[in-house]
């Protein structure tokens, strides 16, 4: 499954977040894969596309960061996949 993970950085913690990332890496549990990410120009948020077998796996990962980041986890489907689903359901 794909998940859009919207991270809102704790105020004043951007440097600490990126220092932890440099020191420890993403700290992904088995089965969770990082696909890509985008950072808001004001450095307040990050949008990460992740792949995992279930949301519970994503939650294992977020526990390593939840002292610095607030998370919103949204299951998503590629647009092309949704188009195919909609055509076949008609």
C-alpha positions in Angstrom: 0.0 0.0 0.0 1.1 3.6 -0.6 0.9 6.3 2.1 1.3 10.0 1.9 2.8 11.0 5.2 2.5 14.6 6.0 5.0 15.7 8.6 4.6 19.0 10.4 7.9 19.9 12.1 7.9 21.1 15.7 8.7 24.8 15.7 12.4 25.5 15.9 13.3 21.8 15.4 14.2 21.7 11.7 18.0 21.5 12.4 17.5 18.8 15.0 15.3 16.8 12.6 17.9 16.9 9.8 20.8 16.2 12.3 19.0 13.0 13.5 18.4 12.0 9.8 22.1 12.4 9.0 23.1 10.5 12.1 20.6 7.6 12.1 19.1 7.6 8.7 15.3 7.2 8.2 15.1 4.4 10.8 12.6 2.4 8.7 11.3 -0.9 10.0 11.3 -4.0 7.8 8.7 -3.7 5.1 8.5 0.1 4.9 10.0 1.7 1.9 10.7 5.4 1.3 9.7 6.4 -2.3 10.1 10.2 -2.5 9.6 13.4 -0.5 9.0 17.1 -0.9 9.7 19.8 1.7 7.6 23.0 1.9 9.6 26.0 0.9 9.2 27.5 4.4 10.6 24.2 5.9 7.5 23.7 8.1 6.4 20.4 6.6 7.5 17.5 4.6 5.4 15.3 2.3 6.7 11.7 2.0 5.4 9.0 -0.2 6.0 5.7 1.5 5.1 2.0 0.8 4.2 -0.5 3.5 2.1 -3.6 3.8 -0.3 -1.7 6.3 -0.6 1.5 8.2 0.6 -0.2 11.4 4.1 -0.6 9.8 4.1 3.2 9.1 3.2 3.9 12.8 6.2 1.8 13.9 8.4 4.2 11.9 6.8 7.4 13.1 7.4 6.5 16.7 11.1 7.2 16.0 10.3 10.8 15.1 7.2 11.8 17.0 9.1 13.8 19.6 10.0 16.2 16.7 7.3 15.8 14.1 3.5 15.5 14.1 2.2 13.0 11.5 -0.8 12.7 9.3 -0.9 9.4 7.4 -3.1 9.2 4.3 -3.5 5.9 2.3 -3.3 6.9 -1.4 -3.7 5.3 -4.8 -1.9 6.3 -8.0 -4.2 8.3 -10.2 -3.8 5.9 -13.1 -4.8 3.0 -10.8 -7.9 4.9 -9.7 -8.8 5.6 -13.3 -8.6 1.8 -14.0 -10.6 1.0 -10.9 -13.3 3.5 -11.9 -13.6 2.2 -15.5 -13.9 -1.4 -14.3 -16.5 -0.6 -11.7 -18.9 0.9 -14.2 
